[in-house]
Amino acid sequence: MWERNYVAEVGAENARLLATESRTAWLASEYRPKDLGEGRIGLSELALGASRELGEEEDGAITEDAEGLRIWVGDDAYELLVQP
C-alpha cells in the first residue's frame, strides 16, 4: 500500500523541537515527526493523524482550512506538502 508523506520547511531549531520534544515525539516511531535535516520535518500518514490529536496550543498541532494543511510551532504555521 502506498503511504503519503508530508513535509514542511520549519527551520532547523523547529524541526529538532518537533522531532525530539513535542508530545508526539514520545510515541512509537511510526507516529513521530522526523527531522529530515536542512530545516525540514516529515510526517507519515500515521504521524499526521497523531499530530491532529494535539491541542491547538501545542507545538506540532495540525490545522487544515482554506489556506491548506499546516503544522504549528508557537504562533507560526508552516505549510505541509504531500511528498510521494
Secondary structure as the mmCIF struct_conf table of DSSP 4:
data_model
#
loop_
_struct_conf.conf_type_id
_struct_conf.id
_struct_conf.beg_label_comp_id
_struct_conf.beg_label_asym_id
_struct_conf.beg_label_seq_id
_struct_conf.end_label_comp_id
_struct_conf.end_label_asym_id
_struct_conf.end_label_seq_id
STRN STRN1 ASN A 5 GLU A 9
HELX_RH_AL_P HELX_RH_AL_P1 ALA A 12 THR A 20
TURN_TY1_P TURN_TY1_P1 GLU A 21 GLU A 21
BEND BEND1 SER A 22 SER A 22
HELX_RH_3T_P HELX_RH_3T_P1 ARG A 23 TRP A 26
BEND BEND2 LEU A 27 LEU A 27
HELX_RH_3T_P HELX_RH_3T_P2 SER A 29 TYR A 31
BEND BEND3 ARG A 32 ARG A 32
STRN STRN2 LYS A 34 GLY A 37
TURN_TY1_P TURN_TY1_P2 GLU A 38 GLY A 39
STRN STRN3 ARG A 40 SER A 44
HELX_RH_AL_P HELX_RH_AL_P2 GLU A 45 ARG A 52
TURN_TY1_P TURN_TY1_P3 GLU A 53 GLU A 53
BEND BEND4 LEU A 54 LEU A 54
TURN_TY1_P TURN_TY1_P4 GLU A 56 GLU A 57
BEND BEND5 GLU A 58 GLU A 58
TURN_TY1_P TURN_TY1_P5 ASP A 59 GLY A 60
STRN STRN4 ILE A 62 ASP A 65
TURN_TY1_P TURN_TY1_P6 ALA A 66 GLU A 67
STRN STRN5 GLY A 68 VAL A 73
TURN_TY1_P TURN_TY1_P7 GLY A 74 ASP A 75
STRN STRN6 ASP A 76 GLU A 79
STRN STRN7 LEU A 81 GLN A 83
#
